[in-house]
Amino acid sequence: MDELMLHMAGTVLILASAALATACVIAQGVLARWWVTAAGRHTFVFQGVFALCLDLWALRLIVPEGDWFVFARLVAFSGVPVVLAWRLLVIVRTWRGSRRKRAEGGEGTA
């Protein structure tokens, strides 16, 4: 494959990923009761931040010029460390809970 074909294939994959990520957020927002549980809230926000970053990337491919990008990038990526720290907290809490259950003689899954 030549460089142009690789570039076009990458662009199509970014656009498709952005559309699918946004569709996932919309579907979960409309079809699921994501706000009921902590895991549901985390998953929804995590997906939303991921979709926002992919949408920004896709938009940058479509509209490559403009001062708007610096501000939009700041907004989009400001959520990334927050949701990644939140995800790390969920992982550690789950691991601790599993260890506690095993120590108490219960079934654990981690």
N, C-alpha and C positions, 0 to 999 in steps of 0.2 A: 504494500500500500504506500502511496506517496503521502507527503506531509499534509496536503490539503484534505485528502480523504480521512486521515487520522484526526485532523482538526474538526472536520464536519461530524465525524462519528462521536467525538467527545462532546461537541456542542449539542447534538441530539440527545445524548445520554443525560447531560445536565438539565436540559429543558424537560425531558421526560421525568427525571427524578424530582425536579421542582414541582411539576404538575401533580405527580403522585403523592408527594409529601403534603402538599396543600390539600389534596382530596382526602387524605387520611385525617387531617385535622378537622376538616369540615364534616366528614362522616362521623368521627368520634364525637364532635361537638353536638351534632344533631341526633345521632342514633344511640349514644351511650350515656349512662348516668355517671360520667367521669368524675363529677364533683363529690360523689358520695364517699369515696374512700381516698386515703392518702396515696395509695398506689395509682388510682385513677387520675387524681390531680397531677401527680408527678408525670405520668405518662403523657397526659394531654399537654402539659407545659413543655416537656422535653420535645415532643413532636412538633409543637408550635415553633419553638426556637430553631429546630432543625429545618423546618419548612421555610421559615423566614430567611435563614442564611442561604438556602438553595434558591429561593425566589430572588434574593438580591443578586446572586451570582448569575442567574438566568437573565435578569433585567440588565445587568452590566454587559452581557453578551449582545443583547438587543439594542441597548442605548449605551454605547461605549464612552461617549463624551459627556462631560457635565460636572459641575461642582457639587451636585446633589449627592454624588456617590460617597464622599467622605462622611457626611452626616448620616446617611442611610447605613453605611457600614458600621459606624459607631453604635447606632441603635440596634442593628441586627445582632452584632456580636457581643453586645453588653449582656445579653442573656445567657450566652454560652457558659462562662465560668459559674454562673449561678446554678444552672441546671446540672452541670457536671459535678459541682460540689454537693448538690442535693442528691444526685444519683449515687455518689460515693457514700454519703450518709445512709442512704437506704440499703446499700450493699453491706456496709459494716454493721448496721443494726440487725439486718437479717442474719448475718453470720453469727453475731453474738447471741441472738435468740436461739439459733439452732444449736450452738454449743451449750447453752444453758439447758435446753431441753434434753440433750444427750447426757449432760452431767446429772440431771435429775432423774434419769432413767427412761425418758420418753424417746419418741422417734424424732430424729433430726434429718434434715435433707441437705446439709452443706458439707 
